[in-house]
């Protein structure tokens, strides 16, 4: 494993544009649409009347906070070739099974994966208090693996055995909603990957050659394609 700064990660415009698009989903648009009226007040744990001026001040504050955690990325409109989704079999532990699948993909195609927090925040800025003991164990293990307390940059994993060891903790923290939406990237394949809490891997593919390689890997290993979510743009 090696470290890589956020700015270095986002020199790859495919991954940068993808991440920027997901960051925009957190823009405080709900507050922007509010008109004066009654809304929930966290401080008093009750509903109260807000004037338009109060709502405007609240919106400005939320936008300021949003800008602090987003990256300055110039988006480029790349065409996504396909989205391929694979399911874990119902009789398998989805975290272990899909960790082994991704490690096998890395080994077969001699690729590496880049992992980075979705927002410009440290990996472990949220407290783990209140989570399941297994999540706390994964938190401690991944924190030890990354090795930096307040690190907000990326890590590159190139060894499939190292990936196989790391992914169960990473996937566990996604499934427990500690990380929330998280993505990792193969620059070689021009493919962004995501683990879904229901036991799926999503491949967002930007290369026809990569699509063929991933399809071949899926067929060779008898993986289960989720037809409902898999789609092809060409």
Beta strands, then each sheet from edge to edge (+ up, - down):
strand 1: 2-4
strand 2: 37-41
strand 3: 46-50
strand 4: 82-87
strand 5: 113-116
strand 6: 154-157
strand 7: 183-186
strand 8: 191-196
strand 9: 200-205
strand 10: 224-225
strand 11: 231-232
sheet 1: 1+ 6- 5+ 7- 8+ 9- 4+ 10-
sheet 2: 1+ 6- 5+ 7- 8+ 9- 4+ 11-
sheet 3: 2+ 3-
end
